[in-house]
Amino acid sequence: MRDVVVVGGARTPNIRFNTLFKEIPAQELGRIALTEALYRAGVRPDQLDEVIFGCIGNPPEASNVGRVIALMAQVPERVPAFTVARNCASGMESIMEGTYRIACGDAEYVAAGGVESMSNIPLFFKRAAQDKFTALGMARTLGKRLGVMASFRPADFGPVIGLLQGLTDYNTKINMGQTAEILAKEFNTTRKEQDELAMLSHNRAEAATKRGRLLKEMAPVPLPPKFTQWAKEDNGIRNGQSMEALAKLKPAFDRRYGTVTAGNASQITDGACCLILTSSEKAKAEGLKVMGRIKGFTTAGLDPARMGLGPAYAIPKLMKRAGMAYKDVDLYEINEAFAAQFIACEKALDSETWCQANLGSGRFAAMDRAITNVNGSGIALGHPVGQTANRLILTLLHEMEERSLGMGMASLCVGGGQGAAMLVERR
């Protein structure tokens, strides 16, 4: 099996829902990220053997958005492409799939990306309204068409919001914010603890932006309609975020007893990211700069109602497989879907009782925030669902290079009750 390395990557800025990117479809965001990633890697589009993109809200007009992105980016028609969906870990799944192909010798170069335009996830009509529209389309006489039209009622035009459906677990019928409230109560996490983490995320992201650190990852995006202005940085970071400002926000999911607010939860966001993968042998032969090696990865399953604990299951599983301990990793990126969710993972992994009951082993570790999410994470940077995991790896590799570190871990919880984790190594 061949070693697989990352030789380049780029992302768009992460942009808040229904703002600067609302007129830009997912496929265009993906095209920009793929094109820039190829340029930075020094790889031509015709050298690719596969293009893989993660996405959960495939645009109806571009159902296999990975293929559409590839063709828009001038990748030759002969190069196949496909789209993967593992909810929040979709971007990481694209890297996993690309790694398998290169490690087995089935490909030399793979573009592995993630994209989400949450602003453009469509609205739907209710079933009764769909039936009436179908009947209207099938009516062959004026009288029948008028009869169908007369049957419509105002309630038929109330939309079903696709975004809310996508953020609600099918099996438990609860949304992601409610799963965070469950964890907040089970782990006795206070509103103050959550707001402190949220403030830290924003403060770190603000500092990283001001010193130009996050800009190194990004490809600027021209904005419609005139394309004379550009989105050049993440626009969800709240500069000067304070506990006082966070304390003013009301609970969003449990109005009476809840502690999860819009301020201590990840933002709904649009964005794309892409990495270029190849074998270490190919990179050496072509003189390409290696950002890092894919050392290992795993996924784990858990109770969908407690999906936020995904990293607490996936990280120890991957560490055991790699023969490593928490202290062997120099830098961590663990997505903040919600502050309550992130803190629950911290408390779980530091608990002898929880680890014995759920992992079958003793206390795992006390997580160190000094080496975790050092540039902020989902609360400040947003969570474009299909893109986030891919972005975590790109951010991690850049930060490891800046700090001259050798080993990094990225992990995140996954809607539907899963966790994912990936180890990357710089040589």
C-alpha positions in Angstrom: 0.0 0.0 0.0 1.3 3.4 -1.0 1.6 6.4 1.3 -0.9 9.2 0.4 0.1 12.8 0.7 -1.6 16.2 0.4 0.2 18.4 -2.1 -2.1 21.4 -2.2 -5.4 22.8 -1.1 -7.6 25.9 -1.0 -10.9 27.0 0.3 -13.3 29.8 -0.3 -14.1 32.1 2.6 -16.9 30.8 4.8 -19.8 33.1 4.4 -22.9 33.4 6.6 -26.2 32.0 5.3 -28.1 34.2 2.9 -25.5 36.9 2.7 -22.6 37.4 0.2 -22.9 33.9 -1.4 -26.6 33.6 -1.7 -26.5 34.1 -5.4 -23.6 31.7 -5.9 -24.5 28.0 -6.3 -22.5 25.2 -4.7 -21.0 24.1 -8.0 -19.5 27.5 -8.6 -18.0 27.6 -5.1 -16.6 24.1 -5.7 -15.1 25.2 -9.0 -13.2 28.0 -7.4 -11.8 25.8 -4.7 -10.8 23.0 -7.1 -9.2 25.4 -9.6 -7.2 27.2 -6.8 -6.2 23.9 -5.2 -4.8 22.6 -8.5 -2.9 25.8 -9.0 -1.4 25.8 -5.6 -0.4 22.1 -5.9 1.2 22.6 -9.3 -1.0 19.9 -10.8 -2.8 20.2 -14.1 -6.5 19.3 -14.5 -5.6 16.7 -17.0 -3.4 14.9 -14.5 -6.3 14.1 -12.2 -7.6 10.5 -12.2 -10.7 11.2 -10.1 -12.6 14.1 -8.6 -14.6 13.5 -5.4 -16.7 16.1 -3.5 -18.6 15.8 -0.3 -22.0 17.6 -0.2 -25.3 16.9 1.6 -27.5 19.5 -0.2 -26.8 18.5 -3.8 -28.4 21.2 -6.0 -31.3 19.8 -8.0 -29.8 21.2 -11.2 -26.5 19.6 -10.4 -27.4 16.4 -8.7 -23.9 14.8 -8.9 -22.3 18.1 -7.9 -18.8 16.6 -7.9 -19.0 15.8 -11.6 -20.4 19.3 -12.4 -17.6 21.0 -10.5 -15.0 18.9 -12.3 -16.3 19.9 -15.7 -16.7 23.5 -14.7 -13.1 23.5 -13.6 -11.9 22.3 -17.0 -11.1 18.8 -15.9 -11.2 16.6 -19.0 -14.4 14.7 -19.7 -12.5 11.4 -19.5 -11.8 12.0 -15.7 -14.7 10.5 -13.6 -16.2 12.3 -10.6 -18.7 11.6 -7.9 -20.3 13.0 -4.8 -20.3 11.5 -1.3 -22.5 12.3 1.7 -21.7 11.4 5.3 -23.5 14.5 6.7 -20.9 16.6 8.6 -18.0 14.3 7.7 -18.7 14.4 3.9 -15.6 16.4 3.2 -13.5 13.9 5.2 -15.2 11.1 3.4 -13.9 12.5 0.1 -10.4 12.4 1.4 -10.9 8.8 2.6 -12.2 7.7 -0.8 -9.3 9.4 -2.6 -6.8 7.9 -0.2 -8.1 4.4 -0.9 -7.7 4.8 -4.6 -4.2 6.1 -4.5 -3.0 3.7 -1.8 -4.2 0.8 -3.9 -2.6 2.1 -7.1 -5.9 2.8 -8.8 -5.1 6.5 -9.1 -2.1 8.9 -9.1 -3.9 12.2 -8.4 -7.3 12.8 -6.8 -9.0 16.0 -6.0 -10.9 15.6 -2.7 -13.3 18.4 -1.8 -16.3 19.4 0.1 -18.9 22.0 -0.7 -22.2 23.4 0.7 -24.4 26.3 -0.3 -26.8 26.2 2.6 -28.4 29.4 1.3 -29.5 27.5 -1.8 -31.0 24.4 -0.2 -34.5 24.6 -1.7 -38.0 25.0 -0.2 -40.5 22.3 -0.9 -44.3 22.0 -1.3 -46.4 19.8 1.0 -47.6 16.5 -0.4 -51.1 17.8 -0.9 -49.9 20.7 -2.8 -47.6 18.5 -4.9 -50.6 16.3 -5.8 -52.6 19.4 -6.9 -49.7 20.7 -9.1 -49.4 17.3 -10.7 -53.1 17.2 -11.4 -52.9 20.7 -12.9 -50.1 19.6 -15.2 -52.0 16.6 -16.3 -55.3 18.4 -16.9 -56.1 18.4 -20.6 -59.1 20.8 -20.7 -59.7 24.3 -19.5 -62.5 23.2 -17.3 -60.3 20.6 -15.5 -57.5 23.1 -15.1 -59.8 25.6 -13.6 -61.3 23.0 -11.3 -57.8 22.0 -10.0 -56.8 25.7 -9.6 -60.0 26.3 -7.5 -59.0 23.5 -5.2 -55.8 25.3 -4.0 -55.9 26.7 -0.5 -53.5 29.2 1.2 -52.1 26.4 3.3 -50.9 24.7 0.2 -48.3 27.4 -0.3 -46.7 27.2 3.1 -43.2 25.8 2.3 -41.4 22.9 3.8 -38.0 24.2 4.6 -35.4 21.8 3.2 -32.6 23.1 5.4 -34.6 22.4 8.6 -35.4 18.9 7.4 -31.7 18.3 6.7 -30.8 19.4 10.2 -33.3 17.1 11.8 -32.5 13.5 12.5 -34.9 11.1 10.7 -34.9 8.4 13.3 -35.2 10.5 16.5 -37.2 13.4 14.9 -35.1 15.9 16.9 -32.9 18.6 15.4 -29.2 19.1 15.9 -29.6 21.9 18.4 -31.9 19.7 20.5 -29.2 17.0 20.6 -26.8 19.6 22.0 -29.3 20.5 24.7 -29.4 16.8 25.7 -25.7 16.8 26.1 -25.7 20.0 28.0 -28.0 18.5 30.6 -26.4 15.1 30.8 -22.9 16.6 31.3 -24.1 19.5 33.5 -22.7 22.1 31.2 -23.6 25.6 32.2 -24.5 28.5 29.9 -21.4 30.3 31.1 -19.1 27.4 30.1 -20.7 27.4 26.6 -20.4 31.1 26.2 -16.8 31.1 27.3 -15.9 28.6 24.6 -17.8 30.6 22.0 -15.9 33.8 23.0 -12.6 31.9 22.8 -13.5 30.7 19.3 -14.4 34.1 18.0 -11.4 35.8 19.7 -9.0 33.2 18.2 -10.5 33.5 14.7 -10.4 37.3 14.9 -6.7 37.2 15.9 -5.9 34.6 13.1 -7.6 36.8 10.5 -5.9 40.0 11.6 -2.4 38.4 11.3 -3.3 36.9 7.9 -3.1 33.3 9.0 -6.5 32.2 7.7 -6.1 34.2 4.5 -3.4 31.7 3.5 -6.0 29.0 3.0 -8.4 31.1 0.9 -9.2 31.8 -2.7 -11.1 35.1 -3.0 -14.5 34.9 -4.6 -15.9 37.5 -7.0 -19.4 38.6 -6.0 -22.4 38.9 -8.3 -24.0 40.7 -10.0 -21.2 43.0 -11.2 -18.3 40.8 -10.0 -16.3 43.9 -9.2 -16.2 43.2 -5.4 -14.7 40.2 -3.7 -15.3 38.0 -0.6 -11.8 37.7 0.8 -12.3 36.5 4.4 -14.8 34.6 6.6 -17.6 37.0 7.5 -19.1 35.2 10.5 -16.4 36.1 13.0 -17.6 38.5 15.6 -14.7 40.9 16.4 -14.5 41.9 20.0 -16.9 39.1 21.1 -17.6 39.3 24.8 -19.4 37.4 27.5 -21.7 40.4 27.9 -22.8 40.2 24.3 -23.3 36.5 24.4 -25.3 36.6 27.6 -28.0 38.7 25.9 -28.9 35.9 23.5 -31.9 33.8 24.3 -31.9 30.0 24.1 -32.8 28.8 20.6 -34.0 25.2 21.0 -35.4 25.0 24.5 -36.8 28.5 25.2 -37.6 27.9 28.8 -34.8 25.8 30.2 -32.2 25.7 27.4 -28.6 27.0 27.3 -27.8 26.6 23.6 -28.1 29.9 21.7 -27.2 31.2 18.3 -24.0 32.6 19.9 -22.7 29.3 21.2 -23.6 27.2 18.2 -22.0 26.9 14.8 -23.2 29.3 12.1 -25.2 28.2 9.1 -22.7 28.9 6.3 -21.7 28.6 2.6 -18.3 27.5 1.5 -16.1 25.1 -0.5 -12.7 23.5 0.1 -10.5 21.1 -1.9 -7.3 19.1 -1.4 -5.1 17.5 -4.0 -3.9 14.0 -3.1 -1.2 11.9 -4.6 1.3 9.2 -3.6 4.5 10.1 -1.8 6.5 8.5 -4.6 4.7 10.6 -7.3 5.1 13.8 -5.3 8.8 13.1 -5.0 9.2 12.3 -8.7 7.4 15.4 -9.7 9.1 17.7 -7.2 5.8 18.7 -5.5 5.7 20.2 -2.1 4.1 17.9 0.4 1.8 19.5 3.0 1.4 16.3 5.0 0.7 12.5 4.9 -2.6 10.9 5.6 -1.6 8.6 8.4 -4.9 7.1 9.3 -8.7 7.7 9.7 -11.7 6.1 11.1 -15.5 6.5 11.7 -17.6 5.5 14.6 -21.3 5.0 15.3 -23.4 6.1 18.3 -26.8 7.2 19.5 -28.2 9.7 17.0 -29.7 11.7 19.9 -26.2 12.2 21.3 -24.5 12.6 17.9 -22.3 15.4 19.3 -20.2 12.9 21.2 -18.9 11.6 17.9 -15.3 12.7 18.5 -15.2 11.1 21.9 -15.8 7.8 20.1 -13.7 8.3 17.0 -10.6 9.8 18.5 -9.8 6.9 20.9 -10.7 4.4 18.2 -8.2 5.9 15.8 -5.5 6.4 18.5 -5.8 2.7 19.4 -5.5 1.6 15.8 -2.5 3.8 15.3 -0.8 2.7 18.5 -0.8 6.2 19.8 -1.9 8.2 22.8 -3.4 11.7 23.2 0.0 13.2 24.0 1.5 11.9 20.8 -0.5 14.4 18.7 0.8 18.0 18.6 -2.3 19.8 17.3 -6.0 19.1 17.2 -8.9 20.4 15.1 -12.2 19.3 16.6 -15.2 21.0 15.0 -17.4 23.1 17.3 -20.9 22.2 16.0 -22.1 23.5 19.4 -20.2 24.6 22.5 -22.3 22.1 24.5 -21.3 19.3 22.2 -17.6 20.1 22.2 -17.5 20.5 26.0 -19.4 17.2 26.4 -16.6 15.5 24.4 -14.0 17.1 26.7 -15.8 15.9 29.8 -16.5 12.4 28.4 -12.9 11.7 27.5 -11.7 12.9 30.9 -14.2 10.6 32.7 -13.2 7.2 34.0 -16.8 6.2 34.3 -17.9 7.4 30.8 -14.8 5.8 29.1 -15.3 2.5 30.8 -19.0 2.4 30.0 -18.7 3.5 26.3 -15.2 2.7 25.2 -14.4 -0.3 27.4 -11.2 1.3 28.7 -10.0 3.7 31.3 -10.0 7.5 31.2 -8.7 8.7 27.8 -7.3 12.1 28.4 -7.9 15.7 29.5 -8.1 17.6 26.3 -5.8 20.7 26.1 -7.5 23.7 24.6 -4.1 25.4 24.1 -3.5 22.9 21.2 -7.1 22.6 20.0 -8.8 24.8 17.5 -6.1 27.5 17.9 -7.7 29.6 15.1 -11.3 29.1 16.2 -13.7 26.6 14.8 -17.3 26.2 13.8 -18.7 28.7 16.2 -16.7 31.5 14.7 -15.9 30.1 11.2 -19.2 28.5 10.5 -20.2 25.0 9.5 -20.9 24.5 5.7 -21.9 20.9 6.4 -20.4 19.1 3.4 -17.3 21.2 3.5 -16.3 21.5 7.1 -14.3 18.2 7.6 -12.2 19.0 4.5 -11.6 22.5 5.8 -10.4 21.1 9.1 -7.7 19.2 7.4 -6.6 22.1 5.4 -6.5 24.4 8.4 -4.6 21.8 10.4 -1.9 21.3 7.8 -1.3 25.0 7.4 -1.0 25.5 11.2 1.3 22.5 11.6 3.6 24.0 8.9 3.5 27.4 10.6 4.4 25.8 14.0 6.8 23.2 12.6 4.7 20.4 14.2 4.8 16.7 13.2 1.4 15.2 14.0 -2.2 16.5 13.8 -5.7 15.1 14.4 -9.0 16.4 12.9 -12.3 15.1 14.2 -16.0 16.0 14.2 -19.4 14.8 15.2 -21.7 13.7 12.5 -25.5 14.2 12.3 -27.3 10.9 12.5 -25.0 9.5 15.2 -21.5 9.1 13.9 -18.0 10.5 14.6 -15.0 10.8 12.2 -11.3 11.3 12.8 -8.2 11.6 10.7 -4.5 11.7 11.5 -2.1 13.7 9.3 1.7 13.8 9.6 4.4 16.2 8.4 7.8 14.7 7.7 
